[in-house]
Amino acid sequence: MLRYLILVLCLFSLSSPAMSEGRQPKILVIGDSLMAWHKMSNRSIGDMLGRYLKEPVVNRSVGGARIMYELPISGSMGMKISRQFRGEHWDWVILNGGGNDLWFGCGCKRCGRNINLMVTINGQYGYVPDLINRIRATGAKVIVIGYLRTPGVDSSIEHCRDDGDAYEARLQLMVRQMKGVYFLSNKDLVPYGDKSFHTADMIHPSFKGSAVIAKRLAVMIRKLDRER
């Protein structure tokens, strides 16, 4: 357990701004390993987003983080995604999460209860809307990012596809009811049979996958935010 907490702390400590160059960061990234992958090589989604936008991006995402997480110490270190947001004022907060709650929390079997706790079927209540409402109260706009899908190749999370689709359908309904909140789907990003968007585990994004998602984020932000 101690070794696990030390590893989490090390990952959380890597949340330094990308391309800081003395500028005040105005974009925050929070979430799980989708956003945290490649942080050590400065090629995570947040790092690449900073390069595309030519401004600093703070990335507090932590591999393995969950939407629902009860342990207080590791939760405060970022394993609980809501704890990655500390109430500061940002222009944009980009977040993902929920996959680990399905994979580890219920094994992607009979996950209706966990999905309903994260976001209800009407998209109005749950851990995710509560977090987004807290972020929006500070004035920040929010982009919720969906997960990569595998390109028709078996992986250890292939059986999670139906639960993941059901969860993201609720997220999309949620953002349609919220002002200043947007959803970026990655459902159709990966062509069938193309393994280049994933690392060897067929779960996490490759350098290419991170860069492509970051590019799509940059395009969305520039379209919605004329100051960029």
N, C-alpha and C positions, 0 to 999 in steps of 0.2 A: 504493500500500500504506500509506503514512504517513497519507494522508487517511482511509483506511478505519479504521486503528487509532485515530485521533483521534475519529472518529465513534463507535466502539464505547466508548471511554473516556467520552465525553459521555453516552452512554446508560447506562452502568454507574454513572456518578456520580449519576444520578437515582434511586438506590435508597434514598431517604430514607424514614423511617417515615411512613405516613399517619396523620393525626390524633394526632401524638405527645403533645402536651399534657403533657409531662413524665412520662408513664407509660412503664414499661419494656415494650418490645414483646415479645410472646410468640408471635407468628405470623410465619412467614417464607414468602415466595413466591419460587420459583425457576422458571426455564424459558426459553421462547423468546418470540416476538412475540405469541403468544396472550395471554400474561400481561403483556407489556411495552407493548402497544399502548395509547395514550392516557396514558402516564405523564407526558408533558410538560404535559398539561392536567389532571392529577390525577384522571383518570376511568378509570384502568386497573382491571382486575379486583381487584388488591390494594387500590387506593384505595377502590373501592366496597365491598369486603368490610370494610374498616376502618370505614366509615360505618355499615354495617348492624349490625356487632357493637359499635360505639361503643368501639373500642379501637385502638391503633396497630398497623399491619401494615407490615413491612419487605418491599419488593419489589426483589429483585436480578435479576429476569429481564432478558434482553437479546435484542433482535430479532436473528434469524439464528443464535442459539445452537444447538448440537448436543449430542447425547448423546456421540457419538464425535468427538473433536476433538484434533488432535495438536500444533498450533502452540503453543509454550509461553507467549509473551508475551500474545497476545490471548486464549489459553485461560485464563490466570490473571486476565484482566480480565472474564471471564464468558462468553466464547464457548463454553467447555466447561461444560455445566450443572453438573457435579459440583463445579466450582471455585466456584460461587456459594454452596455450602454450606461454611461454614468451621469447623464443629464446635462452635459455641456451643450453649447449651441453649435449646430452644424447646418450647412446648407442642404446636404444630402446624407442620408444614412442608408446603406445598402446592406440587406440582410438575407440570410437563408437559414434553414433549420427545419428539423422535424424528421429527417431521415433516420437519425440515430434513435429517436424515440420509437420509430416503427421497427427498425432492425433489431436493436438491443432490448427495447422496452416490451415488445410483444412478439418478436420473431417473425414479423410480417404475417401473422396468423391471428385471425379474430382480433384485428386491431381497431375495430370500430370505436371502442371506448377511448383509446388513446387519441385517435383522430378527432373525436368529438370534444375531448378536453382541450386540444390545441386550437380547433376552430369548429364551431357548430355548423350544422348543415345549411343554416341561413347566412353564414359568413359574418355574423355580428358579435359573437361571444367566444371566449376562450383565451388561452395563454397568448396566442399570436396577436389577435386584435388588441388585447390589453397592452402588450408591448408596443405595438404600433401607435396606439392612442397616446401612450406616454411619450413616445418620440415626437409625434406630431404636436403635442402640447408645447414643445420647445420651439416650434416653428420650422423644423426640418422637414423636407420632403423625403419620401421613402420609396425605395425600389426593393421589391421582394423577388428573389431569384429562384427559379425552379431548378431541379436536378438534371444532370446529364442522364440520358438513357443509353443502355448498351446497344451496340450495332447488330443485334441478333445473335450475339455470342454469349455463351453461358458464363455466368459469374456468380459469386456467392450471394448476390442480392437480386438475381433475376426473378426470384419468386416474390419480390417486393413490388413488382411493377404495378399490379392492380391497386394495392393500397396506396402506392405513391401517386397514381393517377387520380384516385378518389380524393386524396388530401389536397393535391394541387388544384383540382376543380373547385374545392371550397375556398382556397386562397384566391383564386381568380374572381370568384363571386365576392369575396371580402373586399378586394381592392376596388371593384366597380362601385361599391357603396361608400368609399372613403375618398375624401378630397385630398389631393396631394400625395396619393399612394398609387404605385404602379407595379405591374407584374411583368417580369421578363422570363418567358418560358424557354427552356432548353430541350423541350420534348422532341422536337423535329430537327435538332441541330446536327446530329450524327447520322451520316448516310449508312444505309444497311451494309454491313460487312467491313466498314472502315474502322479499324482499331486505333487510328492515329490520334484520336481525340482523348484517349485514355492511357493511363499508365498500365503496366503489366497486370495489375490486379483487376482491371476492367471495372473499377469503381471510381477512382479519383482521376481528375483531369491531367493530361499530359501538359508539357509546356505549350504545345499547340492549342490544346483545349482551353487552358487558362487564358491564353492570348486572345483567342476568338471570342470567348465570353466577355473578356474585358473590353474588346473592341465594340461589341454589341452594346455594352453598358455605356461606353463613351458616346456612341451615336445617339442613344436614347437620352442621355443627360443633355447633350448639346441641343437636341431637338426641343427639349422641354425647358431648358434654361438658356435664355439668349445671352446671358452674361458670360457664357462659356463658348 
